[in-house]
Amino acid sequence: MMIRRTPSTFSASPGRRRIAFVSVLLAGGLLLGGCTAETAGTNSTTSASTSTVSSTVASANSTDSTTTAETITDTAAATEAFLQTLSAEQREEVLYAYDDETKTTSWSNFPVTFVDRAGLNISELTDEQRAAAMKVLEALLSEAGYDTVTGIMGGDEYLHENSTSTEDSLGQYYIAFFGDPSNTDAWAVQFGGHHLGINATLDGSADSITFAPTHLGIQPAVYTDADGNEVQPFDGIYTSAFAFYDSLSDEQRVQLYQGETVANMVCAPGSTCDYPTGTGLSGSDLSDEQKQLLLGVIANWVGLADEETTADALATIEASLDETYVNWSGATEYDMTQGDGIYFQISGPDVYVEFAAQQGSAGADVEGVNTSGWGHVHTIYRDPSNDYAGSVVQQEATGMGGGAGAPGSGGAPGTGGPGSTPPSGS
């Protein structure tokens, strides 16, 4: 059964419309899009690129040759065009001061009915306004990044249409801007809903874009779209993560592995974070080739925009990779038919990534479809040195929040402790 990487749509529930998307992407020399069902059901033996960061970035953005400056210019223009479609009341609702702390409290891994989002609900916009809002995302993101985001949105809509969940927030997304769109000053784009929280700060004065912090999630991991294509938005993350894991020696895996029980998130979306580090395998204990594989994993989060932005972010992270630690718990083979999924954490001076399978469907059950464990994942990307481009300090999210201890969110990494022996067959 082939998972196709062809254009498709997700169907709209009342008040929403169809948004075109394709399933996903190439990064780090690895397939980050659809794969055959056989690949997802067996141990991944995919070899990864072990070249330099520059070639990793080039592969990740082979169809996106724009620079950071061009992305900022294009996104500012698309945002201005979107704002022109709005009424005065809507513009007031979607625009915030650059340093408004709402920026930190209005994104979460919880549904929009539990945690208030900033800005405008795109389901309440006209067709023209909705199309203009999506053009902002198209300008900001690479083609691959846009596919990832819309693939996540498609899964959310799939649950709305097919699952037992009665949560009416499924498929609802909000857009907001912090600061005035500009080619010369700093401003931010926020876009998200339940399994998505994009926070992109664009600063023309520094020629920089950062996506820290950002939340990417999926449920389910594999779904069939309205055109009958199977979509697997996180296959690339799984593939690149297991390529890194498979490259390690037995001794390195002993340092990396924290236990068979899948850990919960420590720094969940919308929460404050102490950025734990020092647990697991140190970057200084990796070969050059293994470091490139680890950077290929990180590229799934920092590589959402153009080639130059991705290269700059990865170069910064690479410079402190020896001080960065990675740990892992749960499954040791890419086999969605076995176990409860995986957890990994990458923690260093310039990057913090968590990938956590959620042990429960949260009531969104679909007959014959895995909506827990492998099929329900929350992730977080943050930059301990530059979250929100230093414009504001993270506050706890409103409502239920997303902090440690929340359902499906809190807890400590692993239960076996550093040096736990990976299961046989890893």
Residue pairs with C-beta under 8 A, 6 or more apart in sequence:
1 36
1 37
1 230
2 34
2 36
2 37
2 230
3 23
3 34
3 35
3 36
3 37
3 40
3 222
3 229
3 230
3 231
3 232
3 235
4 23
4 34
4 229
4 230
5 22
5 23
5 24
5 33
5 34
6 22
6 23
6 227
6 229
7 20
7 21
7 22
8 20
8 21
8 22
8 23
8 154
8 225
8 226
8 227
8 229
8 231
9 18
9 19
9 20
9 21
9 225
9 226
9 227
10 18
10 19
10 21
10 150
10 153
10 154
10 157
10 158
10 171
10 225
10 226
11 18
11 157
11 161
11 226
12 18
12 157
12 171
13 157
13 160
13 161
13 170
13 171
15 123
15 124
16 122
16 123
16 157
16 171
16 172
17 127
17 130
18 226
19 130
19 134
19 150
19 153
20 150
21 146
21 147
21 150
21 151
21 153
21 154
22 147
22 150
23 33
23 34
23 147
23 151
23 229
23 231
23 232
23 233
24 32
24 33
24 34
24 144
24 147
24 148
24 151
24 231
24 232
24 233
24 235
24 236
25 32
25 33
25 60
25 143
25 144
25 145
25 147
25 148
25 236
26 32
26 33
26 59
26 60
26 62
26 144
26 236
27 56
27 59
27 60
27 144
27 236
27 240
27 296
27 299
27 300
27 303
28 48
28 49
28 56
28 59
28 60
28 240
28 292
28 293
28 295
28 296
28 297
28 299
29 48
29 49
29 51
29 55
29 56
29 59
29 296
30 46
30 48
30 49
30 236
30 239
30 240
30 243
30 296
31 46
31 235
31 236
31 239
32 144
32 148
32 235
32 236
32 237
32 239
32 240
32 300
33 147
33 232
33 235
33 236
34 229
34 230
34 231
34 232
34 235
35 232
35 235
35 239
37 222
37 230
39 46
39 235
39 239
39 334
40 222
40 232
40 235
40 238
40 334
40 336
41 335
41 336
41 337
42 333
42 334
42 335
43 242
43 333
43 334
43 335
44 238
44 239
44 242
44 243
44 246
44 333
44 334
45 246
46 239
46 242
46 243
47 243
48 240
48 243
48 244
48 247
48 292
48 293
48 296
49 55
49 56
49 59
49 292
49 296
50 288
50 289
50 292
50 293
51 292
52 292
53 292
53 295
53 311
53 314
53 315
53 318
54 311
56 292
56 295
56 296
56 299
56 314
57 299
57 303
57 307
57 310
57 311
57 314
58 307
60 142
60 144
60 299
60 303
60 307
60 310
61 142
61 144
61 303
61 306
61 307
61 310
63 142
63 143
63 144
64 142
64 143
64 144
64 306
64 307
65 306
65 307
66 74
66 306
66 307
66 308
67 306
67 307
67 308
68 207
68 208
68 209
68 305
68 306
68 308
68 309
68 312
69 183
69 204
69 207
70 306
71 139
71 140
71 202
71 209
71 305
71 306
71 309
72 183
72 202
72 203
72 204
72 207
72 209
73 183
73 204
74 139
75 136
75 139
75 140
75 181
75 189
75 202
76 181
76 182
76 183
76 187
76 202
76 204
77 139
78 132
78 135
78 136
78 138
78 139
78 140
79 136
79 177
79 181
79 189
80 181
81 132
81 135
82 129
82 132
82 133
82 135
82 136
83 91
83 94
83 95
83 181
85 126
85 128
85 129
85 132
86 94
86 120
86 129
90 120
90 129
93 119
93 120
94 119
94 120
94 175
94 176
94 177
95 176
95 177
95 180
96 102
96 103
96 118
96 176
96 177
96 178
96 179
97 178
97 179
98 178
98 179
98 186
98 187
98 188
98 391
99 178
99 391
99 392
100 178
100 392
101 392
101 393
101 395
102 118
103 118
103 178
103 188
103 190
103 199
103 388
103 391
103 392
104 270
104 388
104 392
104 393
104 394
104 395
104 397
105 116
105 270
105 395
105 396
105 397
105 398
106 115
106 116
106 117
106 118
106 119
106 174
106 176
106 190
106 397
106 398
107 115
107 117
107 190
107 192
107 197
107 199
107 213
107 215
107 269
107 270
107 397
108 114
108 115
108 197
108 215
108 269
108 270
108 397
108 399
108 400
108 401
108 402
109 194
109 195
109 197
109 215
109 217
109 268
109 269
109 270
109 378
109 402
109 408
109 409
110 194
110 270
110 397
110 399
110 400
110 401
110 402
110 406
111 167
111 169
111 170
111 193
111 194
112 121
112 169
112 172
112 174
112 193
112 194
113 167
113 168
113 169
114 169
114 399
114 400
115 270
115 397
115 398
115 399
115 400
115 401
115 402
116 398
116 399
117 174
117 176
117 192
117 193
118 174
118 176
118 190
119 174
119 175
119 176
119 177
119 190
120 133
120 174
120 175
120 176
121 172
121 173
121 174
122 129
122 130
122 133
122 134
122 172
122 173
122 174
122 175
123 171
123 172
123 173
125 133
133 175
136 175
136 189
136 191
137 146
137 149
137 191
137 198
138 146
140 189
140 200
140 202
140 305
141 149
141 304
141 305
142 303
142 304
142 305
142 306
144 303
145 303
145 304
145 305
148 216
148 233
148 304
149 191
149 196
149 198
149 304
151 231
151 233
152 195
152 196
152 216
152 217
152 218
152 233
153 171
153 173
153 193
153 196
154 223
154 225
154 231
154 233
155 195
155 218
155 219
155 220
155 223
155 231
155 233
156 170
156 171
156 193
156 194
156 195
156 196
156 219
157 170
157 171
158 220
158 223
158 224
158 225
158 366
159 165
159 170
159 219
159 220
159 364
159 366
159 371
160 170
160 171
162 366
162 369
163 361
163 363
163 364
163 365
163 366
163 371
164 363
164 364
164 365
164 366
165 362
165 363
165 364
165 365
166 363
167 363
167 364
169 193
169 194
170 194
170 364
171 193
172 193
172 194
173 191
173 192
173 193
173 196
174 190
174 191
174 192
174 193
175 189
175 190
175 191
176 189
176 190
176 191
177 187
177 188
177 189
177 190
178 187
178 188
178 190
178 391
179 185
179 186
179 187
179 188
180 187
181 187
182 204
183 204
184 204
184 205
185 203
185 204
185 205
186 201
186 202
186 203
186 204
186 205
186 206
186 389
186 391
187 201
187 202
187 203
188 199
188 200
188 201
188 202
188 388
188 389
188 391
189 198
189 199
189 200
189 202
190 197
190 198
190 199
190 200
191 198
192 198
192 215
194 217
195 215
195 216
195 217
195 218
195 219
195 378
196 215
196 216
196 217
197 213
197 214
197 215
197 269
197 270
198 211
198 214
198 304
199 211
199 212
199 213
199 214
199 388
200 209
200 210
200 211
200 214
200 304
200 305
201 208
201 209
201 210
201 388
201 389
201 391
202 208
202 209
203 209
203 389
208 309
208 312
208 389
209 305
209 309
210 313
210 383
210 386
210 389
211 301
211 302
211 304
211 305
211 381
212 381
212 382
212 383
212 386
212 387
212 388
213 269
213 380
213 381
213 382
213 383
213 387
213 388
213 394
214 301
214 304
214 380
214 381
215 269
215 270
215 378
215 379
215 380
215 381
216 234
216 301
216 379
216 381
217 377
217 378
217 379
218 233
218 234
218 375
218 376
218 377
219 358
219 361
219 362
219 364
219 371
219 375
219 376
219 377
220 366
220 369
220 370
220 371
220 375
220 376
221 232
221 233
221 234
221 336
221 370
221 374
221 375
221 376
221 377
222 230
222 231
222 232
222 336
222 369
222 370
222 375
223 230
223 231
223 369
224 230
224 231
225 231
234 377
236 300
237 297
237 300
237 355
237 379
238 334
239 334
240 293
240 296
240 297
240 299
240 300
241 297
241 342
241 344
241 355
242 333
242 334
243 293
243 296
244 290
244 293
244 294
244 296
244 297
244 326
245 253
245 256
245 328
245 332
245 426
247 289
247 290
247 293
248 256
248 281
248 290
252 281
252 285
252 286
253 332
253 422
253 426
254 419
254 420
254 421
254 422
255 280
255 281
255 282
255 285
255 418
255 419
256 280
256 281
256 326
256 327
256 328
257 327
257 328
257 329
257 332
257 416
257 419
257 420
257 421
257 422
258 279
258 280
258 327
258 328
258 329
258 343
258 413
258 414
258 415
258 416
258 417
258 418
258 420
259 329
259 414
259 415
259 416
259 417
259 420
260 329
260 330
260 339
260 416
260 420
260 423
261 329
261 330
261 414
261 415
261 416
262 329
262 330
262 331
262 339
262 340
262 341
262 342
262 343
262 356
262 357
262 359
262 373
263 329
263 330
263 343
263 345
263 356
263 411
263 412
263 413
263 414
263 415
264 343
264 356
264 408
264 409
264 410
264 411
264 412
265 354
265 356
265 378
265 380
265 404
265 408
265 409
265 410
265 411
266 273
266 276
266 345
266 354
266 404
266 410
266 411
266 412
266 413
267 273
267 274
267 275
267 352
267 354
267 380
267 382
267 404
268 378
268 380
268 402
268 403
268 404
268 406
268 409
268 410
269 378
269 380
269 397
269 402
270 396
270 397
270 401
270 402
270 403
271 394
271 396
271 397
271 401
271 402
271 403
271 404
271 406
271 409
272 394
272 395
272 396
272 403
273 352
273 382
273 384
273 394
275 347
275 352
275 382
275 384
276 345
276 347
276 413
277 324
277 325
277 347
277 348
278 325
279 325
279 327
279 345
279 347
279 413
279 414
279 418
280 325
280 326
280 327
280 328
280 345
280 418
281 325
281 326
281 327
282 322
282 323
282 324
282 325
283 291
283 294
283 321
283 322
283 323
283 324
283 325
283 326
283 348
284 322
284 323
286 294
286 321
291 318
291 321
294 321
294 326
294 346
295 314
295 317
295 318
295 321
297 346
297 353
298 314
298 317
298 346
298 351
298 353
299 310
299 314
301 353
301 379
301 381
302 310
302 313
302 314
302 317
302 351
302 381
303 310
303 313
303 314
304 310
316 350
317 324
317 348
317 350
317 351
319 350
320 348
320 349
320 350
321 348
323 348
323 349
324 346
324 347
324 348
324 349
324 350
324 351
325 345
325 346
325 347
325 348
326 344
326 345
326 346
326 347
327 344
327 345
327 413
327 414
327 418
328 342
328 343
328 344
328 345
329 342
329 343
329 344
329 413
329 414
329 415
329 416
330 339
330 340
330 341
330 342
330 343
330 357
331 338
331 339
331 340
331 341
331 342
331 374
332 422
332 423
332 425
332 426
333 425
333 426
336 370
336 374
336 375
339 373
339 374
340 357
340 359
340 372
340 373
340 374
341 357
341 373
341 374
341 375
341 377
342 355
342 357
343 354
343 355
343 356
343 357
343 413
343 414
344 353
344 354
344 355
345 352
345 353
345 354
345 355
345 413
346 352
346 353
346 354
347 353
348 384
349 384
349 385
350 383
350 384
350 385
350 386
351 381
351 382
351 383
351 384
352 380
352 381
352 382
352 383
352 384
353 379
353 380
353 381
353 382
354 378
354 379
354 380
355 377
355 379
356 377
356 378
356 379
357 373
357 374
357 376
357 377
358 372
358 373
358 376
358 377
358 378
358 408
359 372
359 373
359 408
360 372
360 376
360 407
360 408
361 371
361 372
361 376
362 376
362 407
362 408
364 371
365 371
369 375
378 408
378 409
387 394
388 394
396 403
397 403
400 406
402 409
403 409
403 410
404 410
404 411
405 411
414 420
